[in-house]
Amino acid sequence: MQKLDVKLIALDLDDTLLDNNRGISDANVKALQECAKRGIYIVLCSGRAENAILPFVRRLEIAGMEQGRYLIAINGCSIFDMHKRNQIFCSKVDSSVLLRVNQIAEEYGLKSEVYTPDTIYYNKCTEWTKLDVDLCGLKGQEVEDYENLLRQGFTKMLVPGDPELLQTLQKQLKEELGSKAVIFTSKPYFLEILPPACGKGEAVSYLAKHIGIPVEKTMGFGDSMNDESMFKLCGYGIAMQNALPYIKSIASYVTRLDNNNSGIADFLREYVL
């Protein structure tokens, strides 16, 4: 079978590269290392902040190579060059949007959060906030004058909470904010607010141009709604076997195996390596 001509592979973390224990299998590690040795850029592409992605970068052991130097964080709002140790791209949500989302969330009895590369800030810790802090592996910090903090603008705001309540909130925010922000659920209990025209797909496109790779030769693996733009803009969108039905419907391919059974390695060995 003729292999796919790929020069950059972007990988979502949760429920894609990571198994349900938040680990990366030996099979996935080996396959990605082989891809990097063949000159294919391997880019972790997550909704997590930069520092929360680094443990998984270390697990792959390719960051010292040219093909392992970049990561995409905050669902595409930040692209980080680990060799130069700086952001090559950063986009923020306007402070007026952050303040309005926080105000509406409060009316629903929900608490919002904002992110820096190493810290999650909020005005009150809740069970949902604690869940996010634990999942991300970042520091959590309560801020007394939270509204004043929001005036700085941030790459991402997240409203964690009951999935049914978040669906109603999401509908209201989309109707009111329109094109001022990108709004979606990354998990049923996490509602994300990102800058306009910003997503994983846009970030992969930007990075491909930066490196000098045709976007047609990029590939993105994912499972959920925050991967949608990657599937629409990458040359190849690869849905995990455990992906949402909609994500599978817009994918170029669907893996035979799920995230708990090294679905990425299985696909790469059949179609790329």
NORWOFEN-V132589 format. One record per backbone hydrogen bond with DSSP energy under -1.0 kcal/mol. CO is the residue of the C=O (numbers start at 1). NH is the residue of the N-H. If there is no record, write none. Layout:
# NORWOFEN-V132589
[[CO,NH] [CO,NH]]
This chain:
# NORWOFEN-V132589
[[4,6] [7,41] [8,219] [9,43] [10,221] [11,45] [12,17] [13,16] [13,18] [19,22] [23,19] [25,29] [26,30] [27,31] [28,32] [29,33] [30,34] [31,35] [32,36] [33,37] [34,38] [35,40] [36,39] [41,9] [43,11] [44,72] [46,75] [48,74] [50,53] [50,54] [53,56] [53,57] [54,58] [55,59] [56,60] [57,61] [62,65] [65,68] [66,69] [67,42] [69,82] [71,80] [72,46] [73,76] [73,78] [74,77] [77,91] [78,73] [79,88] [79,89] [80,71] [81,85] [81,86] [86,81] [89,79] [94,98] [95,99] [96,100] [97,101] [98,102] [99,103] [100,104] [101,105] [102,106] [103,107] [104,108] [105,110] [106,109] [113,158] [114,121] [117,51] [118,139] [119,116] [120,141] [121,114] [122,143] [126,130] [127,131] [128,132] [129,133] [130,134] [131,135] [132,136] [133,137] [139,120] [141,122] [144,146] [145,149] [146,150] [149,152] [150,153] [154,93] [156,115] [157,193] [158,113] [159,191] [162,166] [163,167] [164,168] [165,169] [166,170] [167,171] [168,172] [169,173] [170,174] [171,175] [172,176] [173,177] [174,178] [177,180] [182,194] [184,192] [187,190] [189,161] [190,186] [191,159] [192,184] [193,157] [194,182] [199,203] [200,204] [201,205] [202,206] [203,207] [204,208] [205,209] [206,210] [207,211] [208,212] [208,213] [214,217] [215,218] [215,235] [217,7] [217,8] [218,236] [219,10] [220,238] [221,12] [222,240] [223,244] [224,227] [225,228] [227,231] [228,232] [229,233] [230,234] [236,220] [237,252] [237,253] [238,222] [239,255] [240,243] [244,248] [245,249] [246,250] [253,239] [258,261] [258,263] [262,266] [263,267] [264,268] [265,269] [266,270] [267,271] [268,272] [268,273] [271,4]]
